[in-house]
């Protein structure tokens, strides 16, 4: 059947947004309204004629409302195949009337969990009757329309539904119940039972907006799906201007946001990212100065990059950023003057997050591989004072220790093998993603020398710098490359079977070296 005239509608909603207007529209077209509990009361208070579900079933609502719609008079009216003679005979024999429209949204389970409710209240907000009606109506979408989202009320307010709309509504309904059951399963497994990795891990994602133009490359399709974990990120940011974000924009902007979030309580900080790797990071007294210092680290890679700031974007910094082509700028907020300056750069996307995520938050990271998924906890490790162990004869100076910490924070967000030189709150050189640590150390030093040549400095910023390695030095050669670059302090996890050799090489060179006991591989 293509077009169905709605003769009877069952309305039972937790979120009553728009339901009175919908009911009025349906009643105006002669539709019989059947409802439950609070929804029936709201409709009657609005002056509408409503039939109680108990009148339909012949049973009162009971057990504090737990049992009201779980009845053959309801589900028979939803599941009956209208042009099947046997079904029609059963309906006539038992006095079951057809239900042509179901309007349901479910108990607010996730909102109840999010507010920190006690276990009994959480369990009580597991909807049973609602999902059952949703699934029955969705299964029988050839004859029944199921509406689970107030945004779709207009599709049925006219008193008729098309098969195309019913199919779309059914797909949306099954997605809703899958997500709802997934949220419940995750809560039982991870929160109630305390299992970090339960036997079954349901993932619930909702596509945000239209599919993206393409993925990493033009031959790949892509879309952005938002998680319902309460964390605000790039997908939840307000885009002030610029064309739609691409897959690579999302990926790179997320890398920039995650790194700048490490500095959300720090002095003004600027992060510049290219291909998901930081190419320049600096902390200074003003954002403008921080941007200048970060940009100076690698003026070539910064072209077409992503910039993230930990403070409200001001006009002076915005003016400096407009000096080169930039894909995306991410900031908690922006001055009106800064927004006006960016308006002249129509292709520049400005994203305002309202806040920065907590770098130390928990959560899971998932990656698909052939035949399955790898799932792990987020790398939310934070360096504390009691983790630092000086292993060399020379102690680091207070400034060297500050530079070590800064370099270590950046290295956490650089693809492995990662080497980061830093001095006075700014990166001097970044070596990323090489197959051995020696090459990363050499590349970072070469980039620092190139930056000095371009800027006309007397020497590269690696002279007197601290160098961070995301994992231990398996041999002394990587450390010696840092010595050759002019580093005077090293921070690394330690743990190599050749630690003694590396420590001896550091002592011979007069370096101060600190072990953290924590590795930060990022692949």
VMD Tcl script that draws the C-alpha trace (Angstrom):
set ca {
  {0.00 0.00 0.00}
  {1.34 3.41 -0.93}
  {-0.83 6.07 0.71}
  {-2.47 5.39 4.09}
  {-5.18 7.54 5.63}
  {-4.67 7.86 9.37}
  {-7.83 6.90 11.24}
  {-6.38 6.11 14.67}
  {-3.19 7.42 16.25}
  {-1.49 6.34 19.47}
  {0.53 9.11 21.14}
  {2.81 8.41 24.12}
  {5.78 10.71 24.56}
  {8.26 11.67 27.26}
  {9.34 14.78 25.35}
  {6.08 16.61 24.69}
  {7.58 19.21 22.36}
  {5.10 19.89 19.56}
  {2.79 16.99 20.43}
  {-0.24 19.18 21.21}
  {-0.01 20.95 17.85}
  {0.31 17.58 16.11}
  {-2.68 16.17 18.00}
  {-4.78 19.21 17.10}
  {-3.89 18.81 13.43}
  {-4.79 15.10 13.49}
  {-8.03 15.67 15.41}
  {-8.98 18.32 12.91}
  {-8.86 15.62 10.23}
  {-11.04 13.25 12.17}
  {-8.27 11.05 13.59}
  {-9.11 9.18 16.81}
  {-6.48 9.92 19.45}
  {-5.39 7.22 21.91}
  {-2.87 8.08 24.60}
  {-1.27 7.15 27.90}
  {-0.67 8.75 31.30}
  {1.01 12.14 31.15}
  {0.55 12.52 27.42}
  {-3.21 11.95 27.68}
  {-3.41 14.51 30.48}
  {-1.47 17.10 28.45}
  {-3.76 16.61 25.46}
  {-6.91 16.86 27.58}
  {-5.59 19.98 29.27}
  {-5.27 21.41 25.76}
  {-8.98 20.68 25.16}
  {-8.56 17.62 22.97}
  {-10.73 14.49 23.06}
  {-8.47 11.55 23.95}
  {-9.19 7.88 24.51}
  {-7.20 6.27 27.35}
  {-5.07 3.25 26.47}
  {-6.81 1.41 29.33}
  {-10.13 1.83 27.55}
  {-8.59 0.28 24.43}
  {-7.01 -2.68 26.25}
  {-9.63 -3.26 28.92}
  {-6.90 -3.22 31.55}
  {-5.86 -0.31 33.77}
  {-2.33 1.04 33.72}
  {-0.61 -0.81 36.54}
  {2.64 -1.31 38.40}
  {3.49 2.39 38.44}
  {2.96 2.61 34.69}
  {5.30 -0.26 33.88}
  {2.44 -2.15 32.24}
  {0.08 -0.20 30.02}
  {0.75 -0.78 26.31}
  {2.05 -4.38 26.45}
  {-1.23 -5.87 25.27}
  {-2.62 -7.67 22.17}
  {-5.15 -4.88 21.64}
  {-2.20 -2.55 21.07}
  {0.30 -4.80 19.33}
  {-2.36 -6.62 17.34}
  {-3.48 -3.24 16.02}
  {0.11 -2.44 15.09}
  {1.32 -5.75 13.67}
  {-1.72 -6.91 11.70}
  {-1.15 -7.26 7.96}
  {-4.24 -5.46 6.76}
  {-4.74 -7.34 3.48}
  {-4.08 -10.78 4.99}
  {-7.40 -12.64 5.40}
  {-6.21 -14.57 8.46}
  {-5.00 -11.41 10.21}
  {-8.22 -9.62 9.37}
  {-10.25 -12.52 10.80}
  {-8.25 -12.47 14.05}
  {-8.78 -8.74 14.39}
  {-12.53 -9.14 13.90}
  {-12.77 -12.11 16.27}
  {-10.97 -10.34 19.11}
  {-12.24 -6.84 18.47}
  {-8.81 -5.44 17.65}
  {-8.84 -2.09 15.89}
  {-6.07 -1.01 13.55}
  {-3.62 1.68 14.65}
  {-2.29 3.68 11.69}
  {0.13 6.02 13.46}
  {2.32 5.70 16.55}
  {4.03 8.77 18.00}
  {6.51 7.71 20.67}
  {9.72 8.95 22.23}
  {11.40 7.04 24.98}
  {12.16 7.49 28.66}
  {15.23 9.73 29.07}
  {17.65 6.97 30.03}
  {20.87 8.72 28.94}
  {19.83 12.05 30.49}
  {19.12 10.22 33.76}
  {22.59 8.65 33.69}
  {24.20 11.97 32.77}
  {22.73 13.77 35.77}
  {24.31 11.19 38.10}
  {21.10 9.53 39.27}
  {21.13 6.60 41.67}
  {21.01 3.09 40.23}
  {17.31 2.51 40.98}
  {16.30 5.69 39.14}
  {18.51 4.76 36.18}
  {16.92 1.32 35.92}
  {13.42 2.80 36.25}
  {14.17 4.96 33.21}
  {14.67 1.93 30.99}
  {11.66 2.11 28.69}
  {10.02 -1.22 27.81}
  {6.62 -0.47 26.32}
  {7.87 2.40 24.18}
  {10.54 0.44 22.29}
  {8.12 -2.45 21.89}
  {5.55 -0.23 20.17}
  {8.25 1.41 18.10}
  {9.52 -1.92 16.84}
  {6.06 -3.30 16.14}
  {5.03 -0.23 14.18}
  {8.34 -0.06 12.32}
  {8.20 -3.72 11.35}
  {4.70 -3.20 9.93}
  {5.61 0.04 8.15}
  {3.73 -1.10 5.06}
  {0.60 -0.10 6.98}
  {1.71 1.87 10.04}
  {3.70 5.10 10.41}
  {6.06 5.37 13.38}
  {7.25 8.82 14.43}
  {9.98 9.05 17.08}
  {11.28 12.57 16.46}
  {9.25 15.82 16.80}
  {11.12 17.08 13.72}
  {9.06 14.57 11.69}
  {5.62 15.59 12.95}
  {4.95 17.57 9.79}
  {5.15 14.36 7.74}
  {2.00 12.97 9.41}
  {0.11 16.10 10.49}
  {-1.85 16.07 7.23}
  {-3.60 12.82 8.12}
  {-1.98 10.71 5.38}
  {1.35 8.97 4.96}
  {3.24 7.69 1.95}
  {5.10 4.40 1.78}
  {8.34 6.28 1.11}
  {7.91 8.31 4.30}
  {6.91 5.24 6.32}
  {10.05 3.41 5.18}
  {12.23 6.35 6.16}
  {10.48 6.69 9.51}
  {10.87 2.95 10.17}
  {14.61 3.11 9.48}
  {14.90 6.04 11.87}
  {12.85 4.17 14.48}
  {15.02 1.05 14.40}
  {18.12 3.25 14.63}
  {16.60 4.86 17.72}
  {15.87 1.57 19.48}
  {19.31 0.23 18.56}
  {20.95 3.34 20.03}
  {18.73 3.20 23.09}
  {19.50 -0.46 23.77}
  {23.17 0.23 23.09}
  {23.25 2.98 25.71}
  {21.60 0.67 28.23}
  {24.00 -2.18 27.43}
  {27.02 0.13 27.79}
  {25.77 1.40 31.14}
  {25.19 -2.09 32.48}
  {28.55 -3.33 31.23}
  {30.85 -0.40 31.84}
  {29.23 1.55 34.68}
  {27.06 -0.89 36.61}
  {29.35 -3.90 36.17}
  {32.59 -1.91 35.94}
  {33.88 -3.67 32.81}
  {36.14 -1.39 30.76}
  {35.82 -3.79 27.81}
  {32.53 -5.73 28.03}
  {31.95 -8.82 25.90}
  {29.79 -6.76 23.53}
  {30.54 -3.07 22.99}
  {27.68 -1.27 21.21}
  {28.74 1.93 19.45}
  {26.08 4.60 18.94}
  {26.84 7.33 16.44}
  {24.57 9.87 14.76}
  {25.44 11.42 11.41}
  {25.83 15.15 11.80}
  {24.77 17.01 8.68}
  {25.16 15.87 5.11}
  {27.87 13.43 4.00}
  {31.23 15.10 3.45}
  {32.42 15.90 -0.05}
  {34.90 13.00 0.16}
  {37.30 11.33 2.54}
  {41.07 11.56 2.81}
  {41.15 11.27 -0.98}
  {38.53 12.11 -3.64}
  {37.77 8.46 -4.40}
  {36.74 7.81 -0.77}
  {33.24 8.60 0.55}
  {32.99 10.04 4.08}
  {30.70 11.46 6.75}
  {30.99 12.81 10.28}
  {29.13 10.95 13.01}
  {28.72 12.53 16.42}
  {29.08 10.50 19.61}
  {26.63 10.98 22.46}
  {29.23 11.17 25.23}
  {28.75 14.80 26.26}
  {32.20 15.89 25.04}
  {32.28 19.04 22.92}
  {34.74 18.89 20.05}
  {35.13 20.01 16.47}
  {31.78 18.52 15.46}
  {29.98 20.55 18.14}
  {31.82 23.82 17.50}
  {30.02 26.84 16.02}
  {31.32 27.49 12.51}
  {31.31 31.23 12.05}
  {32.40 31.30 8.43}
  {34.01 29.39 5.61}
  {33.00 26.46 3.47}
  {32.01 23.12 4.92}
  {34.69 21.12 6.71}
  {36.30 18.25 4.82}
  {37.31 14.89 6.27}
  {40.92 16.07 6.55}
  {39.79 19.35 8.15}
  {37.95 17.40 10.86}
  {40.93 15.12 11.44}
  {43.54 17.88 11.58}
  {41.37 20.28 13.58}
  {40.73 17.53 16.13}
  {44.49 16.93 16.46}
  {45.02 20.66 17.03}
  {42.17 20.88 19.54}
  {43.36 17.87 21.54}
  {46.85 19.35 21.81}
  {45.79 22.89 22.72}
  {43.46 21.37 25.34}
  {46.62 20.32 27.21}
  {47.16 24.06 27.76}
  {43.62 25.14 28.62}
  {44.72 26.45 32.02}
  {48.06 27.78 30.74}
  {49.22 31.16 29.45}
  {48.19 32.13 25.87}
  {49.11 29.19 23.63}
  {49.02 28.60 19.89}
  {49.17 25.23 18.14}
  {49.74 24.86 14.39}
  {49.01 21.44 12.88}
  {49.62 20.00 9.45}
  {48.50 16.49 8.49}
  {47.59 15.73 12.13}
  {51.12 16.56 13.38}
  {52.04 19.75 15.23}
  {54.55 21.78 13.24}
  {54.74 24.64 15.73}
  {53.58 25.23 19.31}
  {54.30 28.15 21.62}
  {53.17 29.68 24.90}
  {53.71 33.42 25.47}
  {52.31 36.48 27.21}
  {49.86 37.21 24.37}
  {48.19 35.11 21.69}
  {49.77 37.24 18.99}
  {53.23 36.50 20.34}
  {52.40 32.81 20.80}
  {51.28 32.61 17.16}
  {54.45 34.35 15.96}
  {56.67 31.96 17.92}
  {54.74 28.86 16.77}
  {54.78 30.03 13.16}
  {58.53 30.68 13.27}
  {59.16 27.02 14.10}
  {58.13 25.90 10.60}
  {56.91 28.61 8.25}
  {56.71 26.18 5.32}
  {54.48 23.55 6.93}
  {52.23 26.20 8.48}
  {50.95 27.14 5.00}
  {47.48 25.62 4.64}
  {47.58 24.39 8.24}
  {45.20 24.32 11.18}
  {45.58 26.76 14.07}
  {44.18 26.16 17.56}
  {44.23 28.71 20.38}
  {43.53 28.31 24.09}
  {42.14 31.82 24.55}
  {39.57 34.11 22.96}
  {40.81 35.14 19.52}
  {41.64 38.85 19.46}
  {42.00 41.23 16.53}
  {45.81 41.47 16.66}
  {46.20 37.69 16.48}
  {43.56 37.43 13.76}
  {45.42 40.05 11.72}
  {48.67 38.11 12.05}
  {46.99 34.85 11.02}
  {45.63 36.40 7.83}
  {49.21 36.85 6.64}
  {49.25 33.36 5.13}
  {46.71 30.85 3.85}
  {45.19 28.91 6.75}
  {42.51 26.21 6.45}
  {40.91 26.33 9.91}
  {41.22 28.36 13.10}
  {39.85 26.85 16.32}
  {39.34 28.93 19.47}
  {37.03 28.99 22.48}
  {35.64 32.34 21.33}
  {36.51 35.39 19.20}
  {36.16 39.17 19.38}
  {33.79 40.79 16.91}
  {36.74 42.68 15.42}
  {38.61 39.41 14.89}
  {35.55 37.88 13.22}
  {35.30 40.91 10.95}
  {38.95 40.58 9.94}
  {38.44 36.94 9.00}
  {35.35 37.79 6.95}
  {37.64 38.90 4.11}
  {39.09 35.37 3.98}
  {36.03 33.52 2.72}
  {37.67 30.09 2.56}
  {39.04 30.31 6.11}
  {36.90 28.31 8.55}
  {36.57 29.78 12.02}
  {35.34 27.33 14.65}
  {34.37 28.48 18.15}
  {34.23 25.63 20.65}
  {32.94 27.57 23.66}
  {35.35 25.59 25.83}
  {38.24 23.19 25.47}
  {37.87 19.48 26.24}
  {39.57 18.03 29.31}
  {42.84 16.49 28.15}
  {42.75 14.10 31.12}
  {39.23 12.81 30.44}
  {38.59 9.10 30.07}
  {36.94 7.35 27.17}
  {37.75 4.85 24.45}
  {39.62 5.10 21.17}
  {38.59 2.69 18.41}
  {40.24 1.84 15.11}
  {38.97 -0.53 12.45}
  {41.26 -3.21 11.07}
  {40.52 -6.08 8.70}
  {38.06 -8.33 10.45}
  {37.43 -6.23 13.53}
  {38.17 -3.26 15.73}
  {40.98 -2.38 18.11}
  {39.69 -0.54 21.19}
  {41.81 1.10 23.86}
  {41.53 3.76 26.52}
  {42.42 7.33 25.52}
  {46.02 8.39 26.05}
  {45.12 10.72 28.90}
  {48.37 10.31 30.81}
  {49.47 13.48 32.57}
  {53.01 14.09 33.77}
  {53.23 14.67 37.53}
  {56.18 15.73 39.66}
  {56.54 12.35 41.36}
  {56.95 10.64 37.97}
  {60.13 12.55 37.14}
  {63.38 10.73 37.85}
  {66.71 12.40 37.11}
  {69.08 9.66 35.96}
  {72.17 11.71 35.05}
  {74.89 13.21 37.20}
  {73.75 16.71 36.28}
  {70.39 17.94 37.51}
  {68.29 19.95 35.04}
  {68.04 23.66 35.71}
  {64.58 25.03 36.53}
  {64.26 26.39 32.96}
  {65.42 23.11 31.44}
  {62.79 21.29 33.47}
  {60.09 23.67 32.22}
  {61.27 23.13 28.64}
  {61.35 19.35 29.20}
  {57.74 19.36 30.37}
  {56.67 21.52 27.44}
  {58.46 19.32 24.89}
  {57.02 16.19 26.51}
  {53.47 17.52 26.22}
  {53.96 18.22 22.51}
  {55.60 14.82 21.86}
  {52.47 13.12 23.21}
  {50.62 14.48 20.15}
  {53.27 13.79 17.50}
  {53.15 10.63 15.38}
  {55.74 8.05 16.42}
  {58.64 7.94 16.33}
  {58.46 11.43 17.84}
  {61.26 13.82 18.75}
  {60.52 17.38 19.87}
  {63.04 20.12 20.68}
  {61.72 23.05 22.74}
  {63.16 26.18 24.30}
  {61.60 29.02 26.28}
  {58.03 27.88 25.73}
  {58.26 27.26 21.98}
  {59.02 24.29 19.79}
  {62.38 24.48 18.05}
  {61.99 21.44 15.80}
  {59.59 18.51 15.42}
  {60.51 15.12 13.97}
  {57.48 12.91 13.32}
  {56.51 9.50 12.02}
  {59.89 8.09 11.10}
  {60.76 4.42 11.17}
  {63.61 4.99 13.63}
  {64.23 7.52 16.37}
  {67.62 8.63 15.04}
  {66.05 9.93 11.83}
  {63.35 11.78 13.78}
  {66.05 13.47 15.88}
  {67.99 14.48 12.77}
  {64.92 15.73 10.90}
  {63.79 17.84 13.87}
  {67.27 19.36 14.13}
  {67.40 20.05 10.40}
  {63.99 21.76 10.54}
  {65.21 23.93 13.42}
  {68.28 24.98 11.42}
  {66.11 25.72 8.39}
  {63.80 27.87 10.57}
  {66.80 29.80 11.88}
  {68.10 30.40 8.36}
  {64.71 31.69 7.20}
  {64.36 33.96 10.23}
  {67.93 35.22 10.09}
  {68.73 34.02 13.59}
  {72.37 33.61 14.61}
  {71.72 30.00 15.67}
  {68.85 27.51 15.70}
  {66.63 27.30 18.75}
  {67.86 23.77 19.43}
  {70.97 25.33 21.00}
  {70.32 25.11 24.74}
  {66.99 23.34 24.19}
  {65.30 20.39 25.85}
  {64.47 17.37 23.73}
  {61.59 14.98 24.31}
  {61.32 11.44 22.95}
  {57.90 9.74 23.03}
  {59.56 6.38 23.76}
  {62.94 5.27 25.06}
  {66.15 5.64 23.07}
  {67.03 2.04 22.11}
  {70.59 3.16 21.35}
  {72.68 6.17 22.23}
  {72.76 7.37 18.59}
  {69.46 9.25 18.83}
  {70.59 10.99 21.98}
  {73.93 11.89 20.37}
  {72.04 13.45 17.45}
  {70.27 15.66 19.99}
  {73.63 16.57 21.53}
  {74.91 17.51 18.09}
  {71.84 19.72 17.62}
  {72.71 21.60 20.81}
  {70.21 20.16 23.30}
  {71.24 20.34 26.95}
  {68.40 18.39 28.56}
  {66.46 15.25 27.66}
  {63.13 13.84 28.78}
  {62.16 10.30 27.82}
  {60.30 7.29 29.29}
  {63.34 5.09 29.90}
  {63.00 1.33 30.04}
  {65.45 0.21 27.35}
  {67.81 -2.67 28.02}
  {70.52 -0.17 26.99}
  {69.45 2.60 29.37}
  {72.86 2.43 31.06}
  {74.60 3.13 27.74}
  {72.28 6.04 26.99}
  {72.73 7.50 30.48}
  {76.53 7.18 30.17}
  {76.43 9.00 26.82}
  {74.33 11.76 28.39}
  {76.75 12.09 31.30}
  {79.72 12.25 28.96}
  {78.02 15.04 27.01}
  {77.09 16.92 30.19}
  {73.35 16.55 29.60}
  {70.65 16.44 32.22}
  {68.22 13.60 31.56}
  {64.86 12.83 33.14}
  {62.91 9.57 32.91}
  {59.10 9.65 33.10}
  {58.23 5.95 33.10}
  {55.39 6.71 30.65}
  {55.40 6.16 26.90}
  {53.32 8.11 24.36}
  {53.27 6.13 21.11}
  {50.82 7.58 18.58}
  {50.36 5.68 15.33}
}
mol new
graphics top color blue
foreach p $ca { graphics top sphere $p radius 0.5 }
foreach p [lrange $ca 0 end-1] q [lrange $ca 1 end] { graphics top cylinder $p $q radius 0.2 }
display resetview
